[in-house]
Amino acid sequence: RTLSNAATHRRHRRLMSIMKVNSATLLKMSLAFGLGAVANALVIRSGGLRRALPSASRRPASTTTRMAAIEYSLPDQPARFAKQKAEGDQRALNIDSVYEPGFLKGKRVLVTGANRGLGLAMAKELAAQGAVLITACRSASAELEALGAQQILGIDVTDDKCMGKFGEELDAPVDIVINNAGYFYGPVEQVTADSCNFDEEMKMIDICAVGPLRITNALYKAGKLGEGSKVAMITSQGGSITWRDVQNGDEGGDYGHHMSKAAANMMSKLLAQELKGKGIMVSILHPGFNKTEMTKKYEHIWEIEGAVDPSVGAKRVMHEISLMSLDNTGTFINCEDGLPIPW
């Protein structure tokens, strides 16, 4: 990156005359200064706290040191769970030790995909904590009705035409939106096995990445999101490109799933940037490994990888929502341990 201001150029010219540095060295110096500015915008996640990196006036000795200050969650899930047990990590092993649900009482919370699995567990947790529960689903649910939820029906996250229902049926803005609706195509996709299903891939991308944007766009357009609102995007560690080297190894495959989650993460990051100026927060959350019908085909590794009951997963998500702020908007967090996941 080239440094542009006149003072910096004059300083570089003086350094060149004194130190007799060549152009290659000057480029390295410029890159170091440029990377430092970028790194100072990063957010550290440590335990239950998120805090901004030090300003340029307190710049650490090197970019390498600064980047190393970020503690990421581990990509190897069995190793991650084993480490948590060995260290007695209560944040990961006992969410009730840190979770304070009082912030939910009286809050208007909209949940998509709330009729089963983790979505239903979150709806139950919200109702139990005194939140005003609103759900958006295709069809009515007796379980959601029993929870006292306002059900906005006929919502298909892939259909632009039904998005107007939010403006019509919500009589006030919402405090929290949990975009949880998703879709997972079961069969393994591989080029070498001639098993790619391109229609299913596009369906996953539409539901998992474009769908949450449709919902959020409709709510904002209808005036149902305002300053202080929180938008939680339930995505997946499967959207981390960095983690593919560990979690996929040399196998690759499952194109639709991973592409849809990576696209959802990008969408969420861009949305966080756009809405920050409006005082609206966006979090990108991997909910953890939950024992649901969607993950039942992995039942044989549930205990090895630390899968939990959806009621626990719901509390983990709510805990992370409680920590959302404009300072940490747009971060990608593993709800299992509260640590960031690399893109």
N, C-alpha and C positions, 0 to 999 in steps of 0.2 A: 504494500500500500504506500503511495507517495504522500509525503507530508506537504501540505500546501501553503501554510501561512508563512509570511515573509520572515518573521523572527526565527522560525525553525530553520529556514533555508540559510539565513545568515549564520546561525549557530553551526550548522553543518559545514559551511564554507570555512569557518574558523577552525573547526576540528580537522578538516582536511589539510589545511595549511600547516597545522601544528603536528598532527599525527601522521601526515602523509599517507592517509588511507586511500585505497583504490576504490573504484566504483562498486565493485562487488561487496566490499565491506560496508560502504554507505547504504547499499540496498538492504543488507542484513539489519543495519541499525534502524532503517526506516520501518522494516517489517516488525521489528521488536516493539517500536513505539506504537505502531498501528494495532498489533495484536493486544498490546496492553490496554488500549482503549476499549477494544471489544470485550476483553476478559473482565474489565471492571463493571460491565453491564450484567454479568452472570449473577445467579442467585445460589447461595449455598443452602443446602438443607441438612440440618444436623439434629438428630433426635426429634423433638417436638417443635423446633424453632426453624424459621427461615429468615435469613438476614442478607442484606445486600453486601457485596464485596466492598472493601475499602475504596475510597475515592482516589483519584489520581495523585492527590497531595500526600497520600499514605501508601504509595505504590510499593508492593513487595519487591524483592530483589530481582526476580525474573518471572517471565510469563510461565515457565514450567512450574515454578513453585506455586504460582497463583492457581493454575489449573488443577494441580494436585490437591488443593485445599477442598475440592468438592468430593464428598463421600457419596459414591453411587451405590445403589442396591446391587447385589450380586446376580449375574445372569444365570449361573448354574443353580437351578432351583433346589435339587436335593442337597447341594452343598450349602446353600443359603439357609435352608431349614435346619440342617445339622448344626450350623454355626449359631443360629438363634437359640437352639436348645443348649448347646455347650456353654454359651455366654449368659443364659438365663434372661434373654432379651424380652422383658415384659411388654414392651410396645408391640412386639410381633406375636408373642405367645398369649398375652392376656390384655386384649384391647380395653377391657373395663378398667384397667389400671390407669389409663390416661383419658379415656373418653368421658366428656362432660356434655351430656345431651340437652342441658337446660336452654341452650341457644335456639332450639327448635320450637319451643312452646309458642304458639300463636303465629308462627311463620307460615306464609302461604307457599306451599311447595308443590310444584308440578313434576310428575314422574311419567316418562314414556316407557312402554314395555313393562308395565307394572303388574301384568296379570299372571306371571309365573316366575319361577327361579329367583334370582337375585332381586329383580324388580319388585316382586311380591314381598320379599323379605324386607326391602327398604320401605315399602308402603306400610307394612306392619310396624316397623320401628318408628316411622314418622307419626303414625296414629297413636302409638303407645306414648310418645313424648309430647303429645298435645299440639302437633302441627295441624294446620288446615290442609288436608290432603286433597290434591287434585290429580287425576290420572287421565292420560290420553291413550286410548286403545282402539282397536278396530271394532270390538264388540263388548257388550256388558259382561261384568264379572260379579257373581254372587259374593265371592270372597271380598272384593273391593267394596261392594255395597255394604257388607257387614261391618267394614272398617269405617263407614261413614264418608267415603270418598265422593267428591264430585267427579263424575265420570264424563269426560268429553269423548263421545263415541264417534265411530266412523273415521278415525284418524289413521291414515296410511302414510307413513313418512316418505314414501316415494311419489305421492300424488300432490301436486301443487294446488289442485282445485279444493282440497279439503282444509287447507291451511287457514282459510277465513273463519273457520269455526272458533279459533282462539279469540278473535276479536268479538265474535258474537256471543260466546258463552262465558267468558271470563268477565266478571263485573268489577274487577280491580286488578292492579299489577301483582305479579308474583315476586316473592323474595328470593326463591331458589328454584332453578330448573335443573332436573337431573335427566340428561339425555341418555337413556339406558337401552332403548330399543336396538336390537341387533339381529344378525342372522349369520349362521355358520353352516356351510355346506359340508356334509359329513365325509364323503369319499375323498381319498387322498388324490391330489392332482400332481401328475408328473408328466413332463414332456417325453421322457424316455419310455414311459409306460403307455403313452398315447391316451392319457386319462384327463387331460385338461378340459374343463367345461367352461367355455368363454361366456356363455349366457349367465351361468351361476356366478362367475367372477364379477360381471357387471352388476348383477343383482346385489351382491355383497357390498360393492363399492357404493351403490345407490343408497342402500339401507344404512350402512354403518358410517359412511363419510358424508354423503350429501344430505341424508335424512336429518341428522342433528342440525345441520345448517339451515335446512328448510324450517324446522321447528323454531329455532332461535330467531331467524329472520322474520317469521310470521309474528312471533311475540313482540319483537321490537317494533315492527311496522304497526302493530295494533296498539302500541303504547302500553304494553303489559310488562315491559322490562324498563327499569329506571335506575337512577343512581343508587348504588348500594346493592343491586341485585347480583346474585351469584349464578353462574352457569357451570354445572359440573358435567363434563363429557366422560362417559364411561367407555374407555377404549381398551387397549390391551398391551401387555409387554410384547405381544406378537408384532406390534407396529414399530418396534425398535430395530432399525437396520443394523446398528452396532452389535446387538445381541444375537443376530442370526448366526454369526461365526461360532458361538457357543451352543445356542439352543437348537440350531439346525445342523451344525457340523458341515459335512460335505454332502448332505442329503438334498438340500434345497426343497423344492416342491411346495404344496399348499399355497399356491399363488394367490388365489382370491382372498383367502383369510388375511395373509400378511399385507397384501397390497391395500386392502380396504382399511386396515387399522393404521398403516402408515399414512394413508390419505386422510384419515380422520384426525390423526395427530397434527398434520400440516394445517388442515382446515382450522382446528382449534387454536393453534398458535397464531395464525393470521387473525382470527376472530378476537383473540385476547388483545392483540395489538390495536385493532380497530376500535374496540369497545372501551379500552382503558380510559380514553379521554372523556367518555360518558360516565365514568365511575362504575362501570359494570365489570365484574371479575369473571375470569374463565379458568377452570382447572382441567387438566388432562389426567385422568385417573385410571390406572390399572387396578381393578378391584381385588386382585388376588385370586387364588385358586379356590373355587367354591364347589361344594358337592351338590351339583344341580343335574337336571336331566341332560343339559347340554354337554356336561363334562363326564357323564356316566361311562362313556366308552373308555375313559382313563381311570376307571375305578381301581384298577390294579396298582396304580401309583399314587392314589390319594394320600395314603399314610406316609409314603416315602417323601412326598413333596410338600407336605403340610397343608393339604386341602382342609377347609373348614366348613362348618354348617353355614348356609346362607345368612342366618341371623347374625353370625359373627362378621361375615363379610359386609353386611349392611352397616354395622356399627363402625367398621373400619372406614367405609366411605363417608359416613356422617362425620367422623372425627376429622378427616381431611377437609371436608367442606367447612367445618368450624374454623379451620386455620387459613382459609382463603382470604387474601387481601390484594389490594392493588399493587403492593410491592412484589408479590410472588405470582401474580396473574400470568398465565401461559406456561406454567411449569408442568412437567410430566412426572407424576409421582406414583410410586408403588405403594398401594394402600396396605400391603402386608407389613411393611416395616417403616413406612413414612419417608423413605429415601428416594431421591430422584433416579430416573431411568434415562440413560443417554439416548439421544435421537437415533 
